[in-house]
Amino acid sequence: MKLSDYEVRRRILYKMVRHAWWGGKHTAFDNLSHGFPKDPRGAVKKKLEQLIREGILVEKPTGYGLHVSLNVEKKAEIERIIFG
């Protein structure tokens, strides 16, 4: 099953919104590829890196790996991507 770039992006953001990973609440970067089929996981990591560069996701370096959360200032843009 081949997912489009837009669908990968939408699924990542939807998962994070569903779990309320905004601002101070964050999750491990590597955990976000879970739940995707195994073949597009490389594309998921590339899309996560792109979302960080765009400022939609905020990095939080920790002693046990990179964590990310949704950028509260981009809430309207995130909801537009998810819900259309």
C-alpha positions as CSV (number, residue, x, y, z in Angstrom):
1,M,0.0,0.0,0.0
2,K,1.6,3.2,-1.2
3,L,0.6,6.3,0.9
4,S,0.9,9.8,-0.7
5,D,3.1,12.3,1.1
6,Y,0.0,14.3,2.0
7,E,-1.6,11.2,3.6
8,V,1.5,10.4,5.6
9,R,1.7,14.0,6.8
10,R,-2.0,14.0,7.7
11,R,-1.8,10.7,9.6
12,I,1.2,11.8,11.7
13,L,-0.5,15.1,12.7
14,Y,-3.9,13.4,13.4
15,K,-2.2,10.9,15.7
16,M,-0.4,13.7,17.6
17,V,-3.6,15.7,17.9
18,R,-5.6,12.7,19.0
19,H,-3.1,12.1,21.8
20,A,-2.9,15.9,22.6
21,W,0.9,16.1,22.2
22,W,0.8,19.9,22.2
23,G,3.5,22.2,23.6
24,G,4.9,20.7,26.8
25,K,3.5,17.2,26.2
26,H,5.8,15.3,23.8
27,T,6.5,11.9,22.4
28,A,9.6,10.1,21.1
29,F,10.4,10.9,17.5
30,D,10.8,7.2,16.7
31,N,7.4,6.3,18.1
32,L,5.5,8.2,15.5
33,S,6.3,5.7,12.7
34,H,4.5,3.0,14.7
35,G,1.1,2.1,13.2
36,F,2.3,2.7,9.6
37,P,3.0,-0.3,7.3
38,K,6.6,-1.3,7.4
39,D,7.5,-0.3,3.8
40,P,6.8,3.5,4.1
41,R,8.4,4.0,7.5
42,G,11.5,5.6,5.9
43,A,9.1,8.1,4.2
44,V,7.5,8.7,7.6
45,K,10.8,9.7,9.2
46,K,11.6,12.0,6.2
47,K,8.2,13.6,6.6
48,L,8.7,14.1,10.3
49,E,12.0,15.9,9.6
50,Q,10.2,18.1,7.1
51,L,7.5,19.0,9.6
52,I,10.2,20.0,12.1
53,R,11.9,22.2,9.5
54,E,8.5,23.8,8.7
55,G,8.0,24.6,12.4
56,I,4.8,22.5,12.7
57,L,6.6,20.1,15.1
58,V,8.8,21.4,17.9
59,E,11.9,19.4,18.9
60,K,12.7,18.7,22.6
61,P,16.1,17.1,23.0
62,T,16.2,14.8,26.0
63,G,18.8,12.6,27.6
64,Y,17.1,9.5,26.2
65,G,16.5,10.7,22.6
66,L,14.7,13.3,20.5
67,H,11.1,14.1,21.4
68,V,8.7,16.2,19.4
69,S,5.4,18.0,20.1
70,L,2.9,20.0,18.0
71,N,3.6,23.7,17.7
72,V,0.7,25.5,19.4
73,E,1.3,28.6,17.3
74,K,0.5,26.6,14.1
75,K,-2.7,25.1,15.4
76,A,-4.9,26.5,12.6
77,E,-2.5,25.2,10.0
78,I,-2.4,21.8,11.6
79,E,-6.2,21.5,11.8
80,R,-6.4,22.6,8.1
81,I,-4.0,19.8,7.1
82,I,-5.9,17.2,9.1
83,F,-9.5,18.2,8.5
84,G,-9.2,19.9,5.1
